[in-house]
Amino acid sequence: MIIITGQTATGKTGLALKYAKKYNGELVNFDSRQIYKYLDIITGKDIPSVWLYDVVKPDEYFSSFDYVKLAQNTIKDIIKRGKTPILVGGTYFYLKHLLYGFDSGAPPNFKLRDRLNKKTVKELQTIYKKINLKSFDAMNNSDKNNPRRLIRKIEIESTKKTGPVSDSRKIFPASLTPDFLYIGLRYKNKNKLLKIIKIRVEKRLRQGAIEEVKSLLKKGYKKTDPGMKTIGYKQLIDYLDGKITKVEAIEKWITAEMQYAKRQYTFMKKDKNINWRLIS
């Protein structure tokens, strides 16, 4: 199996296509933005025939647990047909759980989530403090005020009470074997990354990014839907709502992409199995 990950806008898909040609491979997406249907231009679905594109609608929740289940079946099928699975994407959370399993061993509890989604952040904080005050105090301020993080923490604690569940390690090893080619791409120079992101944002605007957002809103999707919180869509919705100018929306989009690239590398650099390739 070949895995190609790294920061946004580093040419991961292009490299994956080269390996697919060389090793009779099929591409498997692990980009959380490309999981969503109708999110095409801004997420950069540049090529057809990629597994795990368009899995759920923008208003549906999709977790790394959901991803692992689908990816395992897809990879097995590709191998069974004598081809090489080539995983490509930048959502390390998905990849980490696919390769190494779930640290918490906690699958989604959708009934619990439905109840918790109706709570305010303050109410969620109170609930989690009662369950595990020590863990709450150890969280950073951003996570303490992030409802999705708080809900997940509560969900994990509720699973501990009911006992552990099986995870992905039945399929994948705890550490990678020589059967894996695991490549990470990142820019050596931050200014080069910024330049490439600006070019890509401009290209997607020319391709019809604003029209794509209008179409999604016309379909009835809202900016609070999981898929619509994606970088690019959020900023353009604010522009279409008259909250910011078009120029401001573009600037905020570019800034958000840069911040995302930074977060990606922060998480990925902890994985000692990644063989990094610097792009100058």
Buried (B, 14 or more C-beta within 10 A) or exposed (E): BBBBBBBBBBEBBEBBBEBBEEEEBBBBBBBBBBBBBBBBBBBBBEEEEBBBBBBBBBBBBBBBBBBBBBBBEBBEEBEEEEBBBBBBBBBBEBBBBBBBBBEBBBBBBEEBBEEBEEBEEEEBBEBBBEBBEEEBEEBEEEBBBBBBBBBBBBBBBBBEEEEEEEBBEEBBEEEBEEEBBBBBBBBEEEEEBBEBBBEBBEEBBEEBBBEBBBEBBEEEBEBEBBBBBBBBBBBBBBBBEEEBEEEEBBBBBBBBBBEBBEEBBEEBEEBEEBEEBEBE
